[in-house]
Amino acid sequence: MLELLKNSQRGAADHGWLQSNHSFSFGQYWNPEQMGFGPLVVINEDRVQPAQGFGTHGHRDMEIVSYVLSGALEHKDSMGNGSVIRYGDVQRMSAGTGVRHSEFNHSKTERVHFLQIWIEPGTNGIEPGYEEKHFPVETKQGQLRLIASPDGRDGSVVIHQDALMFASILDANDAVTYQIQPGRTAYLHLIRGALEVNGQKLTTGDALKIKDIAALDIGQASNAELLLFDLPY
């Protein structure tokens, strides 16, 4: 099964200081047909206006991954972490038994554009944790770069779920194949550009739910950047 989810099907919210698109039900966007895909429960594409941000708020029992597309996002949390992440940076916060954090755009002129991804952990009640790593463009060009995994393999950040998260940047002559193991599913989110997956055409903001397919052939790309999730069935 390849189920195409068009960009136009995503939820949209405009709060003035924040414009957001929701791939799954979130906040005031309620869609009983899009409640997540396995442990993947949130993909929000957020654009935060200059000198604005998310005030201090709490999370529990969630793996939260931020993938910055442009601008600079400041993070502070109750664990004592403070940093600014930019394009190429991946941030993972394990909320576990509870954590509070804030996110802010200190630029006076530039919006912050990023994806916030929530993955349910395999075990609740873990100790909260934080990690961030930088993945240069060249490590994603023409290939799938592992950026999150349960064991931190290949320099990826660690998430507390049996899930893999890849990033890739593809253009005209690029093509990649990904094998999906039995008992696994996949979800592909196209951040920008255009490409084809097993003959299915996608453009910016589109996504695919993938079940009972052994391999993905990804190609016919034009200025494409994507995230691919390998998930338990």
Sequence and secondary structure as in RCSB ss.txt:
>XXXX:A:sequence
MLELLKNSQRGAADHGWLQSNHSFSFGQYWNPEQMGFGPLVVINEDRVQPAQGFGTHGHRDMEIVSYVLSGALEH
KDSMGNGSVIRYGDVQRMSAGTGVRHSEFNHSKTERVHFLQIWIEPGTNGIEPGYEEKHFPVETKQGQLRLIASP
DGRDGSVVIHQDALMFASILDANDAVTYQIQPGRTAYLHLIRGALEVNGQKLTTGDALKIKDIAALDIGQASNAE
LLLFDLPY
>XXXX:A:secstr
 EEEE GGGSEEEE SSEEEEESS BTTB  TT S BTTEEEEEEEEE TTEEEEEEEE S EEEEEEEES EEE
EETTS EEEE TTEEEEEE TT EEEEEEE  SS  EEEEEEEE  SSSS   EEEEEE  GGGTBTS EEEEES
S GGG EE SSS EEEEEEE TT  EEEE  TTEEEEEEEEEEEEEETTEEEETT EEEE S SEEEEEEEEEEE
EEEEEEE 
